[in-house]
Amino acid sequence: MAKPQVLQVGPYPEWDQTALDAAFIVHRWWEAADKDAFLAAVGPKVRAIATRGDLGASEAMIAACPNLEMIAVFGMGYDAVHLPSCKARGIKVSNTPDVLTEDVADIALAMLLALVRRTGQAEEWVRSGDWATKGMFPLTRKVSGTRAGILGLGRIGAAIARRCEGFGMKIAYSARSPKPGAEAWTYIPDAVELARNCDHLFVALAATPETRHIVNAKVLQALGRDGTVINISRAANVDETALLDALETGAIAGAALDVFEGEPNLNPRFLSAPNVLLQPHHGSGTVDTRKAMGKLMRDNLTAHFAGQPLITPVLP
């Protein structure tokens, strides 16, 4: 039986690429000099698209593949996949949840600590010789015992909340409705009110049209001059212009960000802001988790072509 033909949107680690090439006939879209001509040539043969959460699959790409059956996303987020096209044509979509939850929650707390305790600046204080010539590093702020607000209590949000409990933090969260098993935490449905009642606002929402710029000027004003924002979800959930204005005017104390609009070409205002911690969208960036994500993506493809249900469906 001929191998199914798959359109690959972007590169994967070698261990995933080798396994994908062995199981399927793979067409590497990102390597094509003329991508439109490439799609016109291979699109009719393609039965599946293998992509990443940051790359997705556009309406035009999906339209160029008339025999497309499924899209497998390497990553948790699928907002870059044009879901209306998929729904209209009955195209299945999968992602890779759960396997990256713990790593992303880990880095969310690491980012909070690095931002508030200024660990990067403190290391530079030592390396530059300032410790020897200028004395002790300036005092920072305490993290333990403060108030955490979790905007979006899904898998990752709940994992962040559990870690915050270990720091003795008071936890409030916002979601569409109160979550079973979260009775020890305070439910505050409104994002503005959540910000008003926390010191550190973790953004852990899935990105949807409804959540676009949910962290806006009103939320940041409610968070206040001593508050911080930590975003490990999707860039679209935060109004970057409002955030930059708040950072530059001191309306909030700081922000720690792993995601950006237009990444990796982020707004240059971020580069000059002294009260922001910048990370290169690597919340799931450990060897262990990336291998698990790649395997789950391939397992979804294999299940589909074997006539079995998707393991982690977004659109079954």
DRENLO-673244 format. One line per 5 residues: number of its first residue (from 1); their letters; for each residue x, y, z of N, C-alpha, C. Coordinates in steps of 0.02 Angstrom, whole numbers, always signed. Layout:
NUM = a = X,Y,Z,X,Y,Z,X,Y,Z ~ ...
This chain:
1 = makpq = +42,-60,+0,+0,+0,+0,+44,+62,+0 ~ +27,+111,-42,+67,+172,-47,+62,+212,+18 ~ +117,+244,+35,+117,+285,+95,+73,+347,+84 ~ +35,+369,+135,-2,+431,+129,+45,+490,+119 ~ +22,+540,+81,+62,+598,+67,+43,+655,+116
6 = vlqvg = +95,+684,+146,+86,+734,+199,+123,+798,+180 ~ +89,+854,+190,+121,+920,+181,+149,+941,+248 ~ +214,+952,+252,+247,+974,+313,+260,+1049,+308 ~ +233,+1087,+356,+234,+1160,+351,+300,+1190,+375 ~ +331,+1160,+426,+393,+1187,+453,+437,+1131,+480
11 = pypew = +500,+1146,+497,+546,+1094,+518,+530,+1066,+588 ~ +551,+1004,+597,+547,+970,+662,+617,+947,+682 ~ +627,+929,+746,+690,+900,+766,+705,+836,+725 ~ +768,+819,+720,+789,+763,+678,+754,+698,+696 ~ +745,+686,+762,+713,+623,+781,+640,+618,+756
16 = dqtal = +607,+675,+752,+539,+675,+724,+540,+671,+648 ~ +586,+707,+618,+589,+708,+545,+603,+638,+517 ~ +650,+603,+548,+668,+536,+525,+607,+490,+529 ~ +571,+492,+585,+513,+449,+593,+457,+468,+545 ~ +447,+533,+533,+395,+556,+488,+411,+535,+416
21 = daafi = +473,+543,+396,+493,+524,+328,+486,+449,+317 ~ +496,+410,+369,+491,+337,+362,+419,+314,+353 ~ +372,+351,+383,+302,+329,+383,+261,+358,+325 ~ +282,+416,+299,+242,+451,+250,+285,+478,+193 ~ +251,+495,+138,+284,+535,+86,+275,+608,+106
26 = vhrww = +330,+641,+121,+327,+707,+152,+347,+761,+101 ~ +305,+812,+94,+319,+869,+51,+335,+929,+96 ~ +396,+955,+90,+421,+1007,+136,+405,+1077,+108 ~ +349,+1103,+130,+325,+1167,+105,+373,+1224,+120 ~ +402,+1225,+180,+443,+1282,+201,+508,+1287,+162
31 = eaadk = +528,+1233,+128,+589,+1234,+89,+578,+1258,+17 ~ +516,+1263,-4,+501,+1281,-73,+516,+1354,-87 ~ +549,+1369,-142,+563,+1438,-160,+500,+1473,-182 ~ +459,+1439,-222,+394,+1466,-244,+340,+1425,-210 ~ +316,+1448,-154,+270,+1408,-114,+202,+1399,-147
36 = dafla = +179,+1449,-184,+115,+1442,-218,+119,+1389,-272 ~ +173,+1390,-311,+181,+1340,-363,+190,+1270,-333 ~ +225,+1267,-277,+235,+1204,-243,+168,+1174,-220 ~ +126,+1217,-190,+61,+1194,-167,+17,+1173,-225 ~ +20,+1209,-281,-20,+1191,-339,-1,+1123,-365
41 = avgpk = +64,+1106,-360,+88,+1042,-386,+73,+984,-339 ~ +83,+993,-274,+76,+936,-228,+10,+936,-191 ~ -25,+993,-188,-86,+998,-149,-137,+944,-162 ~ -152,+927,-226,-202,+876,-239,-184,+806,-213 ~ -119,+794,-201,-97,+729,-177,-99,+724,-100
46 = vraia = -103,+781,-67,-95,+784,+5,-158,+762,+41 ~ -150,+715,+89,-206,+692,+129,-203,+718,+201 ~ -144,+742,+221,-136,+769,+289,-85,+824,+288 ~ -93,+871,+336,-44,+924,+347,-14,+914,+416 ~ +52,+913,+420,+88,+912,+484,+117,+981,+495
51 = trgdl = +97,+1013,+549,+117,+1082,+560,+137,+1092,+633 ~ +152,+1154,+651,+167,+1173,+720,+116,+1224,+743 ~ +110,+1231,+808,+61,+1278,+835,+73,+1349,+812 ~ +136,+1369,+804,+151,+1438,+784,+142,+1449,+709 ~ +140,+1395,+670,+135,+1401,+597,+64,+1388,+572
56 = gasea = +30,+1339,+601,-39,+1325,+583,-47,+1304,+511 ~ -106,+1318,+484,-123,+1303,+414,-174,+1356,+393 ~ -157,+1396,+345,-200,+1452,+324,-258,+1427,+282 ~ -306,+1472,+273,-363,+1457,+230,-340,+1439,+160 ~ -292,+1477,+134,-267,+1465,+66,-231,+1398,+61
61 = miaac = -193,+1380,+111,-158,+1316,+110,-207,+1258,+111 ~ -258,+1264,+153,-308,+1211,+157,-346,+1205,+91 ~ -362,+1263,+60,-398,+1262,-3,-357,+1231,-59 ~ -291,+1235,-55,-247,+1207,-106,-241,+1131,-100 ~ -270,+1103,-48,-267,+1030,-37,-337,+1001,-38
66 = pnlem = -365,+989,-98,-435,+968,-103,-450,+900,-73 ~ -400,+858,-64,-410,+792,-36,-386,+787,+36 ~ -379,+844,+68,-355,+846,+137,-404,+814,+185 ~ -379,+771,+229,-421,+735,+277,-409,+757,+349 ~ -347,+776,+364,-332,+795,+433,-272,+842,+437
71 = iavfg = -269,+878,+493,-212,+922,+508,-187,+903,+578 ~ -123,+885,+582,-92,+866,+646,-47,+923,+669 ~ -63,+951,+726,-25,+1007,+753,+25,+983,+806 ~ +87,+1001,+797,+140,+990,+845,+138,+1049,+893 ~ +103,+1042,+950,+94,+1097,+997,+25,+1097,+1026
76 = mgyda = +16,+1137,+1077,-49,+1142,+1110,-96,+1189,+1072 ~ -69,+1246,+1049,-111,+1296,+1018,-128,+1278,+946 ~ -189,+1292,+926,-211,+1279,+858,-248,+1339,+828 ~ -237,+1397,+858,-271,+1458,+834,-246,+1479,+765 ~ -187,+1456,+745,-161,+1474,+678,-188,+1428,+623
81 = vhlps = -227,+1377,+642,-260,+1334,+593,-328,+1366,+577 ~ -345,+1371,+513,-409,+1401,+493,-465,+1350,+504 ~ -491,+1350,+566,-541,+1301,+585,-606,+1305,+546 ~ -629,+1365,+526,-691,+1366,+487,-685,+1324,+423 ~ -628,+1326,+389,-618,+1285,+329,-621,+1211,+346
86 = ckarg = -591,+1194,+403,-590,+1124,+424,-661,+1099,+440 ~ -698,+1140,+476,-766,+1121,+493,-810,+1114,+431 ~ -802,+1159,+384,-843,+1158,+324,-830,+1096,+282 ~ -769,+1071,+284,-751,+1014,+242,-744,+949,+280 ~ -757,+950,+345,-751,+890,+385,-680,+866,+395
91 = ikvsn = -633,+913,+394,-562,+896,+404,-548,+889,+478 ~ -517,+835,+498,-500,+823,+568,-438,+863,+588 ~ -436,+882,+651,-378,+919,+677,-358,+889,+745 ~ -294,+880,+755,-268,+857,+819,-214,+904,+844 ~ -201,+902,+909,-145,+940,+938,-109,+894,+987
96 = tpdvl = -64,+923,+1027,-25,+881,+1073,-30,+908,+1144 ~ -89,+903,+1175,-96,+928,+1244,-66,+879,+1295 ~ -70,+898,+1358,-49,+856,+1414,+26,+845,+1418 ~ +58,+822,+1364,+129,+805,+1368,+173,+866,+1381 ~ +147,+926,+1367,+188,+986,+1378,+167,+1027,+1439
101 = tedva = +115,+1004,+1473,+86,+1042,+1528,+137,+1059,+1583 ~ +173,+1009,+1606,+218,+1019,+1663,+276,+1065,+1646 ~ +304,+1057,+1586,+360,+1101,+1567,+338,+1174,+1562 ~ +279,+1185,+1533,+256,+1254,+1525,+241,+1285,+1593 ~ +211,+1245,+1638,+198,+1271,+1705,+263,+1284,+1742
106 = diala = +313,+1242,+1733,+379,+1253,+1763,+408,+1320,+1742 ~ +406,+1333,+1676,+438,+1394,+1653,+398,+1455,+1673 ~ +333,+1448,+1681,+293,+1505,+1704,+317,+1528,+1773 ~ +330,+1480,+1817,+354,+1499,+1884,+426,+1523,+1881 ~ +467,+1492,+1838,+536,+1515,+1830,+537,+1587,+1805
111 = mllal = +493,+1604,+1759,+490,+1672,+1733,+468,+1721,+1787 ~ +419,+1701,+1826,+398,+1745,+1881,+455,+1760,+1929 ~ +490,+1707,+1950,+546,+1716,+1997,+601,+1759,+1966 ~ +618,+1745,+1903,+671,+1782,+1870,+653,+1856,+1863 ~ +589,+1869,+1849,+566,+1938,+1841,+567,+1976,+1907
116 = vrrtg = +536,+1947,+1958,+527,+1983,+2021,+592,+1986,+2061 ~ +630,+1931,+2062,+693,+1930,+2099,+752,+1955,+2057 ~ +739,+1969,+1992,+789,+1999,+1947,+854,+1958,+1945 ~ +845,+1892,+1936,+903,+1848,+1939,+952,+1860,+1881 ~ +926,+1877,+1822,+971,+1891,+1766,+1014,+1952,+1779
121 = qaeew = +982,+2005,+1804,+1020,+2067,+1819,+1068,+2056,+1877 ~ +1049,+2013,+1925,+1093,+2000,+1981,+1155,+1961,+1959 ~ +1146,+1914,+1912,+1204,+1879,+1886,+1252,+1927,+1850 ~ +1223,+1971,+1810,+1265,+2020,+1775,+1301,+2066,+1824 ~ +1268,+2080,+1881,+1300,+2120,+1934,+1365,+2087,+1958
126 = vrsgd = +1362,+2021,+1963,+1422,+1983,+1984,+1474,+1981,+1928 ~ +1452,+1964,+1867,+1498,+1955,+1811,+1533,+2020,+1791 ~ +1498,+2076,+1798,+1526,+2140,+1778,+1576,+2169,+1828 ~ +1578,+2139,+1887,+1621,+2166,+1939,+1587,+2217,+1983 ~ +1522,+2231,+1970,+1487,+2281,+2011,+1481,+2260,+2083
131 = watkg = +1476,+2195,+2096,+1470,+2171,+2165,+1532,+2193,+2204 ~ +1591,+2185,+2172,+1653,+2203,+2206,+1663,+2278,+2213 ~ +1639,+2315,+2162,+1653,+2387,+2162,+1596,+2430,+2191 ~ +1534,+2405,+2185,+1476,+2444,+2206,+1440,+2416,+2267 ~ +1456,+2354,+2285,+1424,+2325,+2343,+1364,+2282,+2324
136 = mfplt = +1318,+2274,+2371,+1263,+2228,+2363,+1215,+2250,+2308 ~ +1185,+2201,+2277,+1135,+2212,+2224,+1073,+2245,+2256 ~ +1038,+2289,+2220,+979,+2321,+2248,+926,+2270,+2269 ~ +890,+2286,+2320,+838,+2241,+2346,+782,+2232,+2295 ~ +753,+2172,+2295,+698,+2155,+2250,+634,+2145,+2292
141 = rkvsg = +585,+2109,+2265,+522,+2097,+2300,+512,+2023,+2314 ~ +471,+2009,+2364,+457,+1941,+2384,+404,+1910,+2338 ~ +411,+1844,+2325,+362,+1807,+2285,+317,+1764,+2329 ~ +346,+1726,+2373,+306,+1682,+2415,+257,+1722,+2457 ~ +197,+1694,+2465,+146,+1726,+2505,+107,+1781,+2469
146 = tragi = +123,+1794,+2405,+86,+1844,+2368,+24,+1814,+2336 ~ -11,+1852,+2294,-74,+1829,+2265,-65,+1815,+2190 ~ -84,+1754,+2170,-80,+1734,+2100,-149,+1735,+2070 ~ -155,+1764,+2010,-216,+1761,+1971,-203,+1720,+1909 ~ -243,+1668,+1898,-234,+1624,+1841,-291,+1638,+1791
151 = lglgr = -274,+1667,+1735,-324,+1683,+1684,-328,+1624,+1636 ~ -377,+1580,+1650,-385,+1519,+1611,-361,+1458,+1650 ~ -408,+1421,+1679,-389,+1364,+1721,-399,+1298,+1684 ~ -364,+1291,+1627,-361,+1227,+1593,-305,+1185,+1623 ~ -278,+1140,+1582,-225,+1096,+1607,-165,+1136,+1632
156 = igaai = -142,+1183,+1591,-82,+1221,+1610,-96,+1269,+1667 ~ -153,+1303,+1664,-171,+1349,+1718,-175,+1314,+1785 ~ -205,+1254,+1786,-210,+1216,+1849,-141,+1195,+1873 ~ -96,+1176,+1826,-29,+1156,+1846,+10,+1216,+1874 ~ -1,+1275,+1846,+30,+1335,+1874,+4,+1348,+1944
161 = arrce = -61,+1342,+1953,-91,+1354,+2019,-63,+1307,+2071 ~ -54,+1244,+2053,-26,+1196,+2101,+45,+1215,+2121 ~ +83,+1240,+2074,+151,+1262,+2091,+149,+1324,+2135 ~ +103,+1369,+2121,+96,+1429,+2163,+78,+1410,+2235 ~ +39,+1357,+2244,+23,+1334,+2311,+86,+1317,+2350
166 = gfgmk = +136,+1289,+2314,+199,+1272,+2347,+237,+1333,+2372 ~ +220,+1391,+2344,+251,+1454,+2367,+206,+1490,+2417 ~ +155,+1456,+2441,+110,+1486,+2490,+70,+1544,+2463 ~ +59,+1544,+2398,+23,+1600,+2367,-52,+1590,+2372 ~ -89,+1645,+2379,-162,+1643,+2376,-182,+1643,+2302
171 = iaysa = -228,+1598,+2285,-242,+1586,+2214,-314,+1604,+2197 ~ -322,+1643,+2145,-387,+1656,+2115,-382,+1640,+2041 ~ -438,+1624,+2009,-436,+1607,+1939,-498,+1630,+1903 ~ -491,+1636,+1837,-547,+1655,+1795,-556,+1602,+1742 ~ -618,+1583,+1730,-635,+1534,+1678,-709,+1545,+1660
176 = rspkp = -733,+1507,+1611,-804,+1515,+1591,-851,+1498,+1649 ~ -830,+1450,+1691,-871,+1429,+1748,-824,+1401,+1801 ~ -847,+1395,+1864,-804,+1365,+1915,-783,+1294,+1896 ~ -720,+1277,+1913,-692,+1213,+1893,-697,+1162,+1949 ~ -720,+1101,+1935,-719,+1048,+1985,-648,+1035,+2009
181 = gaeaw = -640,+1026,+2073,-574,+1014,+2101,-535,+1077,+2118 ~ -565,+1135,+2104,-530,+1199,+2118,-564,+1236,+2174 ~ -599,+1200,+2218,-637,+1233,+2271,-594,+1272,+2320 ~ -530,+1253,+2326,-485,+1288,+2372,-462,+1355,+2343 ~ -477,+1368,+2280,-456,+1429,+2247,-517,+1473,+2235
186 = tyipd = -507,+1537,+2232,-562,+1585,+2224,-579,+1595,+2150 ~ -642,+1585,+2134,-665,+1594,+2065,-688,+1666,+2054 ~ -657,+1700,+2006,-674,+1769,+1988,-683,+1770,+1913 ~ -744,+1770,+1887,-754,+1762,+1815,-728,+1820,+1773 ~ -729,+1881,+1800,-711,+1940,+1761,-635,+1952,+1763
191 = avela = -605,+1963,+1704,-532,+1972,+1701,-509,+2035,+1737 ~ -547,+2089,+1733,-528,+2150,+1767,-529,+2140,+1843 ~ -582,+2107,+1867,-587,+2096,+1939,-533,+2047,+1963 ~ -516,+1998,+1921,-461,+1952,+1938,-396,+1991,+1946 ~ -382,+2035,+1898,-321,+2075,+1901,-319,+2119,+1964
196 = rncdh = -377,+2146,+1983,-381,+2189,+2042,-365,+2150,+2105 ~ -374,+2084,+2103,-366,+2043,+2163,-304,+1997,+2160 ~ -254,+2016,+2121,-193,+1977,+2120,-132,+2022,+2113 ~ -75,+1993,+2129,-11,+2028,+2120,+22,+2006,+2055 ~ +12,+1943,+2036,+44,+1914,+1977,-10,+1881,+1935
201 = lfval = -19,+1905,+1874,-71,+1880,+1830,-41,+1833,+1778 ~ -56,+1769,+1783,-33,+1719,+1736,-85,+1712,+1680 ~ -64,+1720,+1618,-109,+1712,+1561,-100,+1642,+1533 ~ -151,+1600,+1541,-146,+1529,+1523,-206,+1507,+1481 ~ -235,+1553,+1444,-295,+1540,+1404,-277,+1511,+1336
206 = aatpe = -322,+1470,+1309,-319,+1455,+1238,-338,+1518,+1200 ~ -309,+1529,+1142,-324,+1588,+1103,-384,+1576,+1058 ~ -434,+1617,+1065,-494,+1614,+1023,-513,+1686,+1004 ~ -558,+1695,+957,-579,+1764,+942,-607,+1800,+1004 ~ -637,+1762,+1050,-666,+1792,+1110,-613,+1815,+1159
211 = trhiv = -555,+1782,+1160,-503,+1800,+1209,-452,+1848,+1181 ~ -458,+1868,+1118,-409,+1914,+1089,-406,+1978,+1130 ~ -345,+1996,+1153,-332,+2056,+1192,-374,+2059,+1255 ~ -386,+2000,+1285,-423,+1999,+1348,-384,+2035,+1402 ~ -318,+2032,+1398,-276,+2074,+1442,-265,+2140,+1406
216 = nakvl = -305,+2189,+1425,-305,+2254,+1391,-288,+2308,+1441 ~ -297,+2370,+1421,-279,+2427,+1464,-317,+2426,+1530 ~ -381,+2407,+1528,-421,+2405,+1589,-395,+2352,+1638 ~ -377,+2294,+1612,-349,+2241,+1654,-283,+2264,+1685 ~ -240,+2294,+1645,-175,+2316,+1669,-182,+2372,+1721
221 = qalgr = -229,+2417,+1711,-242,+2469,+1760,-265,+2439,+1826 ~ -307,+2387,+1822,-331,+2353,+1882,-275,+2316,+1917 ~ -228,+2289,+1879,-172,+2253,+1908,-129,+2300,+1951 ~ -116,+2359,+1926,-83,+2410,+1966,-8,+2412,+1963 ~ +20,+2462,+1996,+91,+2477,+1990,+137,+2423,+2018
226 = dgtvi = +112,+2382,+2064,+153,+2329,+2092,+141,+2262,+2059 ~ +97,+2259,+2009,+77,+2196,+1979,+121,+2175,+1920 ~ +121,+2111,+1905,+158,+2084,+1849,+113,+2040,+1806 ~ +131,+2033,+1743,+96,+1989,+1695,+145,+1936,+1672 ~ +123,+1873,+1672,+164,+1818,+1645,+123,+1783,+1592
231 = nisra = +145,+1786,+1530,+107,+1756,+1474,+145,+1698,+1444 ~ +116,+1637,+1454,+144,+1577,+1423,+92,+1545,+1378 ~ +41,+1584,+1359,-13,+1556,+1318,-2,+1573,+1244 ~ -39,+1623,+1219,-31,+1646,+1151,-27,+1723,+1153 ~ +10,+1750,+1106,+21,+1823,+1106,-45,+1861,+1096
236 = anvde = -91,+1833,+1058,-153,+1868,+1043,-195,+1881,+1105 ~ -183,+1846,+1159,-222,+1857,+1220,-204,+1923,+1255 ~ -149,+1953,+1236,-126,+2015,+1268,-122,+2071,+1216 ~ -149,+2128,+1233,-142,+2188,+1191,-72,+2215,+1202 ~ -27,+2201,+1156,+43,+2219,+1166,+54,+2294,+1170
241 = talld = +16,+2333,+1133,+24,+2406,+1137,+7,+2431,+1206 ~ -50,+2406,+1233,-70,+2425,+1300,-19,+2402,+1352 ~ +9,+2342,+1342,+58,+2315,+1389,+122,+2357,+1387 ~ +146,+2374,+1328,+206,+2415,+1322,+196,+2484,+1353 ~ +138,+2512,+1341,+123,+2577,+1372,+125,+2572,+1448
246 = aletg = +97,+2517,+1475,+95,+2508,+1548,+165,+2497,+1576 ~ +207,+2460,+1539,+276,+2448,+1561,+316,+2512,+1560 ~ +309,+2551,+1507,+350,+2611,+1499,+330,+2668,+1546 ~ +267,+2669,+1566,+244,+2722,+1611,+245,+2701,+1684 ~ +262,+2637,+1697,+262,+2613,+1766,+193,+2598,+1792
251 = aiaga = +144,+2590,+1748,+76,+2574,+1770,+73,+2504,+1800 ~ +119,+2458,+1778,+128,+2393,+1810,+203,+2386,+1824 ~ +219,+2338,+1868,+289,+2330,+1887,+330,+2296,+1834 ~ +300,+2248,+1798,+340,+2212,+1749,+300,+2159,+1714 ~ +331,+2127,+1665,+300,+2073,+1627,+353,+2022,+1609
256 = aldvf = +332,+1959,+1606,+375,+1904,+1584,+337,+1869,+1527 ~ +368,+1867,+1468,+332,+1846,+1408,+371,+1792,+1370 ~ +335,+1739,+1351,+365,+1686,+1310,+336,+1687,+1240 ~ +288,+1731,+1226,+255,+1733,+1161,+245,+1806,+1140 ~ +248,+1817,+1074,+244,+1885,+1048,+209,+1885,+980
261 = egepn = +175,+1941,+966,+148,+1950,+899,+206,+1955,+849 ~ +199,+1919,+794,+250,+1922,+741,+316,+1890,+758 ~ +318,+1850,+812,+381,+1819,+832,+411,+1779,+774 ~ +478,+1777,+769,+527,+1803,+817,+543,+1877,+809 ~ +508,+1911,+764,+521,+1983,+753,+475,+2024,+797
266 = lnprf = +492,+2027,+861,+448,+2061,+908,+455,+2137,+905 ~ +407,+2171,+934,+407,+2244,+936,+471,+2267,+970 ~ +511,+2311,+938,+575,+2332,+968,+567,+2369,+1034 ~ +507,+2394,+1049,+497,+2427,+1114,+510,+2378,+1171 ~ +497,+2313,+1160,+510,+2264,+1212,+585,+2261,+1229
271 = lsapn = +627,+2270,+1179,+699,+2262,+1189,+729,+2317,+1232 ~ +696,+2374,+1235,+724,+2429,+1274,+688,+2437,+1341 ~ +637,+2396,+1354,+601,+2402,+1418,+640,+2366,+1472 ~ +658,+2400,+1526,+700,+2368,+1577,+661,+2321,+1623 ~ +595,+2326,+1623,+554,+2288,+1670,+515,+2232,+1637
276 = vllqp = +545,+2202,+1585,+513,+2146,+1551,+565,+2090,+1542 ~ +543,+2029,+1554,+584,+1969,+1543,+561,+1938,+1478 ~ +607,+1927,+1431,+591,+1902,+1365,+616,+1831,+1356 ~ +573,+1786,+1332,+591,+1717,+1319,+572,+1699,+1247 ~ +608,+1651,+1216,+599,+1637,+1144,+547,+1583,+1129
281 = hhgsg = +488,+1588,+1159,+433,+1540,+1147,+458,+1468,+1155 ~ +484,+1454,+1215,+512,+1388,+1227,+484,+1357,+1290 ~ +420,+1371,+1305,+391,+1342,+1365,+393,+1267,+1367 ~ +386,+1235,+1308,+388,+1162,+1305,+457,+1138,+1283 ~ +507,+1182,+1285,+571,+1168,+1253,+619,+1126,+1293
286 = tvdtr = +598,+1065,+1310,+646,+1016,+1336,+647,+956,+1289 ~ +703,+922,+1287,+709,+864,+1244,+654,+813,+1259 ~ +642,+801,+1323,+593,+751,+1343,+523,+767,+1315 ~ +502,+830,+1325,+435,+849,+1305,+429,+854,+1229 ~ +479,+881,+1195,+475,+887,+1123,+472,+817,+1090
291 = kamgk = +507,+768,+1118,+502,+700,+1091,+432,+673,+1101 ~ +403,+686,+1160,+335,+662,+1174,+284,+696,+1128 ~ +294,+761,+1115,+249,+797,+1071,+253,+769,+1000 ~ +314,+757,+975,+321,+730,+908,+290,+662,+901 ~ +299,+620,+951,+269,+553,+948,+193,+557,+948
296 = lmrdn = +165,+601,+989,+93,+608,+991,+66,+635,+926 ~ +101,+682,+895,+80,+707,+830,+78,+650,+778 ~ +131,+610,+777,+135,+555,+729,+84,+501,+745 ~ +72,+489,+809,+22,+439,+828,-48,+459,+805 ~ -62,+524,+806,-126,+548,+780,-131,+536,+705
301 = ltahf = -78,+550,+668,-77,+537,+597,-87,+462,+583 ~ -50,+421,+619,-55,+349,+609,-125,+323,+625 ~ -154,+347,+679,-222,+326,+697,-271,+344,+642 ~ -265,+404,+616,-312,+425,+564,-308,+380,+502 ~ -247,+367,+479,-239,+328,+418,-252,+254,+429
306 = agqpl = -257,+233,+493,-277,+165,+509,-353,+160,+519 ~ -388,+216,+509,-460,+216,+518,-483,+217,+590 ~ -438,+239,+634,-454,+242,+706,-467,+314,+727 ~ -501,+324,+784,-512,+392,+808,-446,+427,+826 ~ -445,+493,+818,-386,+531,+839,-376,+524,+914
311 = itpvl = -314,+524,+935,-297,+515,+1006,-313,+579,+1045 ~ -294,+635,+1017,-306,+700,+1050,-339,+747,+999 ~ -403,+738,+988,-436,+778,+936,-453,+849,+958 ~ -446,+895,+912,-475,+962,+917,-541,+962,+879 ~ -538,+937,+818,-598,+923,+778,-597,+850,+759
316 = p = -638,+808,+790,-635,+735,+776,-664,+717,+708
